[in-house]
Amino acid sequence: MPELPEVETTKNGISPYLTGFTIEKIVVRNPKLRWEISPQLSEFKQVKVSHLSRRAKYLIIHTEKGAIIGHLGMSGSLRVVPQDSPIDKHDHLDIVMNNGKVLRYNDPRRFGAWLWTDNLADFHLFAKLGPEPLSAEFTGEYLFKKSRKKQTALKTFLMDNAVVVGVGNIYANETLFLCGLHPLKLAKNLTKAQCELLVQTIKQVLATAIAQGGTTLKDFLQPDGRPGYFAQELRVYGNKDKPCPTCGTKIESLVIGQRNSFFCPKCQKKA
């Protein structure tokens, strides 16, 4: 699944082709995604785009009529293509612009979403989301308070969108390794110093991934067709049985919350 840096990279890549231009129409070829595509989108005609933003892993296209909210799901991707480009069987939605370009959504697994709202402040999917990880609101003090009495495994705690959004599986693994914390450590046992280190490291890891174009995933490509390359710098994720880059001990893996977790048993202690 594309994670926060991939969505941020996508937003930055497509923004110049949408911002300030007008949506001539939206073509919906298959409305049945994770949720049915909002029928209002098919009615878009000559609607100007003001800007793009992101909330968690949701891409938001702000227009004079309301907000178009997209989620890439498990395998979705966006391309900016000429209007006469051939259509693939998994191209489910086209946002046709007045500059000769089309923002095309491709999703083989159809787990993504394209929704519309005229009241973004009360949009239901955003109601229970925690702060953005790169925001000033996400601090060590905040994380320490949220972790009190939490019997949850630390990795699960960090991936809870009600705690902080966008710390997906790959970046949770990398953050915990850099902090020397075991993924099964109970969140309630975190010290204030550990919370400060976690917040600092999460911000650093995500900012680096965004700057480098996102993590290379099998199903993710940037808008220009090039894969991201942050995967070249992954220290533990996907590296089971390979030597730890710090101490040389074999990286181990286990399943936590139905997600693969990778860690160094020597560098990352539960205590």
C-alpha positions in Angstrom: 0.0 0.0 0.0 1.4 3.5 -0.8 2.3 5.2 2.4 2.3 8.8 3.4 5.5 9.8 1.6 4.2 8.2 -1.6 0.9 10.2 -1.4 2.9 13.4 -0.7 5.1 12.6 -3.6 2.1 12.0 -5.8 0.5 15.3 -4.6 3.6 17.3 -5.4 4.0 15.6 -8.8 0.5 16.2 -10.1 -0.1 19.6 -8.5 1.4 21.7 -11.3 -1.0 20.1 -13.8 -4.1 20.8 -11.8 -3.6 24.0 -9.7 -5.2 27.0 -11.4 -6.6 24.9 -14.2 -10.2 23.9 -14.8 -11.7 20.4 -14.7 -13.7 20.0 -17.9 -15.3 16.8 -16.8 -14.7 13.6 -14.8 -15.1 10.3 -16.5 -16.0 7.4 -14.2 -15.5 4.0 -15.9 -15.9 1.8 -12.9 -17.6 3.3 -9.8 -17.3 0.3 -7.6 -14.0 0.8 -5.7 -13.6 0.4 -1.9 -16.6 2.6 -1.6 -18.6 3.6 -4.6 -17.3 6.7 -6.4 -19.4 9.7 -5.3 -22.0 10.3 -8.1 -21.4 14.1 -7.8 -18.0 13.7 -9.5 -19.6 12.6 -12.8 -21.5 16.0 -12.7 -18.3 18.1 -12.6 -18.2 20.5 -15.5 -15.9 23.5 -15.9 -14.9 23.6 -12.2 -11.7 25.4 -11.3 -9.0 23.8 -9.0 -7.6 26.1 -6.4 -4.9 23.9 -4.8 -4.1 20.4 -3.6 -3.4 19.1 -0.1 -3.1 15.9 1.8 -4.6 14.5 5.0 -3.1 11.3 6.2 -3.0 9.1 3.1 -5.9 11.0 1.4 -5.2 13.3 -1.5 -7.5 16.4 -1.5 -8.2 18.4 -4.7 -9.7 21.7 -3.6 -12.1 23.2 -6.1 -14.6 26.1 -6.2 -17.4 23.6 -5.9 -16.0 21.4 -3.1 -13.3 18.9 -2.4 -12.4 15.8 -4.3 -10.9 13.2 -1.9 -8.8 10.4 -3.3 -7.2 7.4 -1.7 -4.8 5.1 -3.6 -5.8 2.0 -1.7 -3.6 -1.1 -2.0 -2.4 -0.7 -5.6 -3.7 2.5 -7.0 -1.7 5.1 -8.9 -2.2 8.4 -10.6 -0.7 9.5 -14.0 -0.8 12.8 -15.8 -1.3 11.8 -19.4 -2.4 13.5 -22.7 -6.1 13.3 -23.4 -5.7 10.9 -26.3 -3.7 8.4 -24.3 -4.9 4.7 -24.7 -7.0 3.4 -21.8 -6.0 0.4 -19.7 -8.7 -1.9 -18.3 -7.8 -0.8 -14.8 -8.1 2.9 -15.6 -11.3 3.6 -13.5 -11.4 7.4 -13.4 -10.2 10.3 -15.5 -10.1 14.0 -14.4 -10.0 15.8 -17.7 -8.4 19.2 -17.5 -8.6 22.3 -19.8 -4.8 22.2 -20.4 -4.9 19.1 -22.6 -4.0 16.8 -19.7 -5.8 14.0 -17.9 -5.3 12.9 -14.3 -5.9 9.2 -14.7 -6.5 6.8 -11.8 -5.4 3.1 -12.3 -6.2 0.5 -9.6 -6.0 -3.2 -10.4 -7.3 -4.3 -7.0 -10.0 -1.5 -6.7 -9.3 -0.8 -3.0 -9.0 2.9 -3.5 -11.6 5.6 -3.2 -12.8 8.8 -4.9 -15.3 10.9 -2.9 -16.7 14.4 -2.8 -17.7 16.8 -0.1 -18.7 20.4 0.1 -17.8 20.6 3.8 -14.3 19.3 4.3 -14.2 20.4 8.0 -16.9 17.8 8.8 -15.8 15.1 6.4 -16.6 11.9 8.2 -13.4 9.9 7.3 -11.2 12.6 8.9 -13.2 12.9 12.2 -11.1 10.6 14.3 -7.6 11.1 12.7 -4.7 12.1 14.9 -2.2 14.9 14.1 0.0 14.9 11.0 3.4 13.4 11.8 5.3 16.4 10.4 3.1 19.0 12.1 4.0 21.1 15.2 1.1 19.3 17.1 3.0 16.0 17.0 5.4 16.3 19.9 7.1 14.0 22.4 4.8 15.3 25.1 1.8 14.5 23.1 3.0 11.0 22.3 3.9 10.4 26.0 0.3 11.4 27.1 -1.3 9.2 24.4 0.8 6.2 25.4 -0.2 6.1 29.1 -2.0 2.9 30.1 -1.8 1.6 26.6 -1.3 -2.2 26.7 -0.7 -2.1 22.9 2.5 -3.3 21.2 4.6 -0.2 20.3 4.5 -0.8 16.6 0.7 -1.2 16.6 0.5 2.0 18.7 2.5 4.0 16.2 0.5 2.8 13.3 -2.8 3.8 14.9 -4.2 6.7 12.9 -6.1 8.0 16.0 -2.6 8.5 17.6 -0.8 9.9 14.6 -1.6 9.5 10.9 0.6 8.1 8.2 3.2 6.1 10.1 2.7 2.9 8.0 4.3 -0.5 8.3 7.6 0.3 6.4 8.3 3.5 8.3 7.2 2.1 11.7 9.8 -0.7 11.2 12.5 1.7 10.2 11.8 4.2 13.1 11.8 1.5 15.8 15.1 0.2 14.5 16.7 3.7 14.6 15.4 4.3 18.1 16.6 0.9 19.3 13.0 -0.1 20.5 11.5 -3.5 20.1 8.2 -3.6 18.2 6.5 -5.6 20.9 7.5 -3.2 23.7 4.3 -2.0 25.4 3.4 1.6 24.6 2.6 2.3 28.3 6.3 1.6 29.2 7.7 4.4 27.0 9.6 7.1 28.8 9.4 10.7 27.9 12.9 10.6 26.4 11.9 7.7 24.2 8.8 9.5 23.1 10.9 12.6 22.2 13.3 10.3 20.2 10.4 8.5 18.4 8.8 11.8 17.3 12.1 13.2 16.1 12.9 10.0 14.2 9.5 9.7 12.6 9.7 13.2 11.3 13.2 12.6 10.0 12.4 9.2 8.3 9.3 10.6 6.7 10.9 13.8 5.5 13.8 11.9 4.0 11.4 9.5 2.2 9.4 12.5 0.8 12.6 14.2 -0.4 13.8 11.1 -2.1 10.5 10.2 -3.8 8.9 7.6 -1.6 9.6 4.0 -1.0 9.9 1.6 -4.0 6.9 -0.6 -3.8 5.8 -3.1 -6.5 2.6 -1.3 -7.2 3.8 2.3 -6.8 5.2 4.6 -9.4 5.6 8.4 -9.3 3.5 10.5 -11.7 6.3 10.6 -14.2 6.5 6.8 -14.3 9.7 6.5 -12.2 9.7 4.4 -9.1 10.7 6.0 -5.8 14.1 4.9 -4.5 14.0 5.3 -0.7 13.9 1.5 -0.5 17.7 1.5 -1.2 18.1 2.9 2.3 15.8 0.6 4.2 17.7 -0.8 7.1 15.5 -3.6 8.4 12.2 -3.7 6.5 12.1 -6.8 4.2 15.6 -7.8 5.3 14.9 -11.0 7.3 18.1 -13.1 7.8 20.3 -10.3 6.5 22.9 -8.8 8.8 21.9 -5.8 10.9 23.6 -2.7 9.5 24.7 -1.8 13.0 25.9 -5.0 14.7 25.7 -7.8 12.1 23.1 -9.9 13.9 20.6 -11.5 11.7 17.4 -9.5 11.2 14.4 -11.3 12.5 10.7 -11.0 11.7 7.3 -11.6 13.3 3.7 -10.8 12.6 2.2 -8.0 14.7 -1.4 -7.0 14.0 -1.3 -9.0 10.8 1.6 -7.0 9.5 5.2 -8.3 9.0 7.6 -6.7 11.5 11.4 -6.7 11.1 13.9 -6.0 13.9 17.4 -6.7 15.2 17.1 -8.8 18.4 20.4 -7.4 19.7 19.9 -3.7 18.9 16.2 -3.5 19.8 15.3 -4.6 23.3 11.8 -5.0 24.8 12.7 -3.4 28.1 
